[in-house]
């Protein structure tokens, strides 16, 4: 499997994994869970775009845009979970 095909495959998997929490974010009535699902879904989709850009050898786009954005979402998810999820 070449790099582009691997990037497309990982992108597809991450987007598919991110759509489910986003759908749940719109169906759940509990505000805390809604935000957690939203952050998780956005992280998965943005991280999928990272793999797609890296697969097409766009390292600058992948490393300068998508990696920091997914890292910020992941840290935000952890911080929000530690604030709301445990209580």
ChimeraX attribute file (.defattr): number of C-alpha atoms within 10 A of each C-alpha:
attribute: neighborCount
match mode: 1-to-1
recipient: residues
	/A:1	7
	/A:2	7
	/A:3	14
	/A:4	16
	/A:5	13
	/A:6	16
	/A:7	22
	/A:8	19
	/A:9	16
	/A:10	19
	/A:11	23
	/A:12	17
	/A:13	14
	/A:14	21
	/A:15	19
	/A:16	15
	/A:17	16
	/A:18	23
	/A:19	18
	/A:20	14
	/A:21	21
	/A:22	21
	/A:23	14
	/A:24	16
	/A:25	22
	/A:26	12
	/A:27	10
	/A:28	13
	/A:29	10
	/A:30	9
	/A:31	10
	/A:32	16
	/A:33	17
	/A:34	19
	/A:35	18
	/A:36	21
	/A:37	23
	/A:38	22
	/A:39	23
	/A:40	24
	/A:41	25
	/A:42	20
	/A:43	25
	/A:44	24
	/A:45	23
	/A:46	23
	/A:47	26
	/A:48	27
	/A:49	25
	/A:50	27
	/A:51	27
	/A:52	24
	/A:53	22
	/A:54	21
	/A:55	21
	/A:56	15
	/A:57	14
	/A:58	13
	/A:59	15
	/A:60	11
	/A:61	14
	/A:62	21
	/A:63	14
	/A:64	11
	/A:65	15
	/A:66	24
	/A:67	18
	/A:68	15
	/A:69	18
	/A:70	22
	/A:71	14
	/A:72	13
	/A:73	21
	/A:74	18
	/A:75	14
	/A:76	16
	/A:77	19
	/A:78	16
	/A:79	12
	/A:80	16
	/A:81	16
	/A:82	11
	/A:83	11
	/A:84	12
	/A:85	12
	/A:86	7
	/A:87	6
